[in-house]
Amino acid sequence: MIAAGRIPALTGLCLLGTAMAACGRVDEAERATCVAVVPAIEAASRGPIEIVSVEPLRADLPTLHLQYRVGQGAHVRGGFLDCAFGPDEDHPGRTRLVGVRSAAGALSPARLFVLERFWLADARARGEGAARLAMPADAR
């Protein structure tokens, strides 16, 4: 029998365990890819980009929901990206980015191709974008 005083503590541990399990479902390569997309989407924006959170969007599909803030001082605004992943036919066992949606809507197949070809596949572009990113420890 569990003492009444221990129930809140056990409930908290269960909730923490559930949250940690949900975080554990985020594939690191998918997460890194989704984070790398933000500077490309926000190329016209000024100032740093702070990644606020990266969480699974749906448990049954490889999808991520990323929230961020961009700008400085009084000019900070929030944004989000939903990234979808599918099988990578060139690399069995891995996934590739197959869709991106922001507040402006979903990227067309042509824009997704350009993003992959000229941003994600370009180490220099990714590095320049990464220089604008800030990630709090709890969003990593």
C-alpha positions, 0 to 999 in steps of 0.5 A, a space after each residue: 500500500 502506498 502512503 497518501 503523502 507519496 501519491 503526488 511524488 509518484 504522480 510527478 515521477 510518472 509524468 516526468 517519465 512520460 515526458 522523457 519518453 516522448 522526448 526520447 522519440 525524437 530522432 537526433 538526425 531528424 531534429 538536427 535537420 528540422 533545426 537547420 531548416 529554420 535559418 533558411 525559412 527566416 533568411 529575410 529576418 534579422 537577428 538571432 533565432 532561438 529554438 524554444 522546443 522540438 517535440 514529436 508532432 505525431 507519435 505514429 509518424 516521424 514528424 516534429 513540431 519546432 517552436 522558435 523566436 526570431 529577432 531582438 529586443 522589441 522586434 522578437 516574434 515567434 514562429 513554428 515549423 512542422 517537419 515530416 520525414 520519410 524513408 530515404 531510398 538512397 540510404 536504407 534505414 535512414 529518413 529524409 525530409 519530405 515536408 515542411 510547414 510553417 505559418 506561411 503554409 507548406 513548402 511546395 515540392 519545388 521549394 522543398 527541393 531547393 531547400 534540400 539542394 541549396 541549403 541542407 546539402 551545402 555545409 557552408 550555408 548550414 554553418 552560416 545558418 547555425 551561427 544564428 541559432 541559439 538553443 536553451 539547454 532544455 530544448 536540446 
